[in-house]
Amino acid sequence: MQPVTFPPSNLIDLAIQVQQIPAPTFSEGLRAEFVRGLFVNEGIQDISIDATGNVYARLAGKQKKAKPLIVSAHLDTVFPNSINLQAKKEAGKIIAPGIGDNSLGVAALIGILWSLRERKIDLPHDVWFVANVGEEGLGDLCGMRAVVDRFGDDVIGYLVLEGLALGHVYHRAIGVRRYRITARTAGGHSWSDYGQPSAVHELAALITKLTAIRLPREPRTTMNVGTFGGGTGINVLASEAKCDLDLRSEDSQLLENLIHQVEELFRRADRDGVKVLAEIIGQRPAGEIPAAHPLVKLAVNCLHEQGLSAGLTAGSTDANIPLSRGIPAVVMGITSGGGAHTTHEYIDIDPIEKGMKSVIRFVELVGGEKGLGIRD
């Protein structure tokens, strides 16, 4: 097999082109069309955009009955359309909102194709490249749910690409439950109706009780109130207030126990004069494959081959969906960087070449019969 060579400059240029197209969750259409055009230019097969907004393209393998590998990267970002997407290069970095999460991951889909084509590598199995929607925020992994519904479990597995995860192999999926909590009262005047319940006060008191719940450090379990709002004026007893609550745990049973405690506090807060509603706005199921699984071992080996460390870890990613359904999946990154989900997000340029070589080798070697499913 020919050695992997990869020019990172072309990939960086493409990543910036992707990054310059706004793609807030639920509004990824323009970026999806751009990626569809990239697949068309590469001349591969079965290019389509599904009803959810995911973009698909198939690189045909030599064996028609072989199970395919699914390689995915999410299209969406956390940034609204109004954000300034200017990109700049500075001291070995590219600084731009969404450049690492996940414009570089999307560009890597095409980068893998470039490398296979340049070296005339014919794989025995099909590779489906998927640029999917709905990974961030309240997308609730809707894109990946549609992808896994389409392919089922008749696959080699999933390789999920993230721009900012180099050196980490995600094989465990953190369970997540999200709520929008609304408190409603009659409201009134802050002076003449003083003593009557205020929705802001009631919701704040509920949050104080929620955050007083003791959470274990191991397995790691977290709670976060990410938004809070309500009321109409400084001298008004608020008639409505809302917040968004995020619960996570590495252990599915611990998450269920926490959910039970939280929902009991919701029930207790609901009383005469105070209505508390809790709407589930997100559920990311947990799952995992063992560290000894062939896909995990292959991912680790491919990183080691490039002289990179490989830390096994857990996260909340698109891999949650296949892992929760017992389908093998790993997440690999393309480079290092920082500032994710901020306007000063950046990627490091130098590690990109090794990151790309590691994921390309994964695609080339996965699915073989020799050595625990790894093809020599």
Secondary structure, DSSP 8 states (H G I E B T S, - for coil): -------HHHHHHHHHHHHTS--BTT--HHHHHHHHHHHHHHT-EEEEE-TT--EEEEE--S-TTS--EEEEEE--BS--TTS----EEETTEEE-TTIIIIIHHHHHHHHHHHHHHHTT---SS-EEEEEE---SGGGTTHHHHHHHHHHTT-SSEEEEEETT-TTEEEEEE-EEEEEEEEEE---EETTTTTTS--HHHHHHHHHHHHHTS---TTTTEEEEEEEEEE-S-TTEE-SEEEEEEEEEESSHHHHHHHHHHHHHHHHHH-BTTBEEEEEEEEEE--EE--TTSHHHHHHHHHHHHTT---EEEEE-STTHHHHHTT--EEEEES--EE-TTSTT-EEESTTHHHHHHHHHHHHHHBT-SSTTTB--
